[in-house]
Amino acid sequence: MDLTVENLAAIDDKLSQRHIDLDSSGYFIIYLDREASLISAKHFTNVIDEQGLAVDPETGKVIPARGKVQRTHTTLFTGRTAKELCIKIFEETQPCPVSLFDHAAYLGREFVRAEVALLTGQEYIQD
């Protein structure tokens, strides 16, 4: 396989379809605050049910993977770079709001994508 942007995107698209276990420590909604030139990550708590689905700890309802959900985040993390945001979340916050290594790796990748989009003016949509 040739090393092209299209081929690399196809690899990532395929890998994005794999099964992942959800982190019982919660999840993040990542977005750009272009006005403040920041990468923002809202952290939400959740509980994982017997089927492996994330549920709202207050209502017990399943949290859908797509679409809007009205929930209040527990913490808002912001950073000017992916590295600054990772240090705030993984090194400075105790207890760490992430309990799975694959979740931490995913967040690092997403923060880098968000940083590139912030610098280039491209649209950022969380994977």
N, C-alpha and C positions, 0 to 999 in steps of 0.2 A: 504494500500500500504506500503510495506516494505521500510525502509530508506536505499536505496542502491545507489551507484554512478550512476548506470544505470537508476534507477527510477527518481532520481533527474535530470539527464540529459534529460530524456523524458519530464519531466514537463517544463524545460527551453526551450526545442525545440518547444513544443506546444505553449508556451507563446510568443516565438519569431515570430510566424506566425500571431499574432493579429494585428489589425489595430491600427496605432498610428498617431496622428496629427503631422505634421512637424513643426519645430520651425522656425518662420519667422526671427529669429535672426541669423540663419545659421546652419551649420552642421560641424562636425569634422571628419577627417580621422586620425585614431589612429594607430600607428605602433611603433615598438621597434627599437631603435638605439643601438644595442648590443655593438658596438665598444666604444661608449661613456657611456654605461650602463644607458641609459635614456629611459623613456617612452615619446613619442612624439605625439603631437596632433595638426594637422594643422586645423585652423578654416577657413571656407569659408562662404561668405555671399550668400544669395539666396532670392528669392521672392517666395511667395506661390500663385499660380494661383487659378482661380475659382474652378477648379477640386481638389484642395488640393495638387497639385504637385509642387515640387520645380523646379524653373526655374532660369537660369543664369540671373542675373540682367543686364548684358551687352548685351547678345545676345537674351534673351527672350526664349531660347530653354530649353526644359525639361531636367533636370539632371537625368540620369538613376541611379537606385539604385545599379545596378551591372555593372561591367566593368570599363574601364579606361576613364576618362574625363580629357581633358587638360584645367585646370583652375589654376589661381594663388591664393594661400591662402592669407588671410588678416593678419593672425598672426600665428606664430609657438610657441606653448607652450611646454615646456619640464620639466620633473621632475624625480627625482630618485625614488620616491614612488608615489602611488596613492594619498595619502594625500597631498603631496607637490604640485602635479599637480592640485588637486581640489582647494587648497588655492590660487594658482596663478590665476586660471580661475574665481572662484566664489567670492573670497574676495578681491583680489588685482587689478583686471581689472575693470575699470569703463569706460563706462557702461559695465555691465556684458554681455558677448556674448551669454548667454543662457536666454531665457525668459519663458520656460515651466518647471514646476517641474518634469514631467516625463522624460524630456530630461536630466535634471540635475541628476536624479536618474540613468538613463541609463548610462550616462558618468561615474558616480562613480563606477558602476558595471564593466564597461569595463576597467577602469583604474586599478581596483583590479585584474581583469583577466590578464591584461598586466603585472602588477607587478609580479604576480605569475609566468608567463611565462618567464619573464626576470630573475627571481631568479633560476628557475628550468631548464632553457634551452629549455623548451617546445616551440613549434611553437605558435604564437599568430595570430589569424585571428579575426578581428572585427566582432561582431554579427550585 
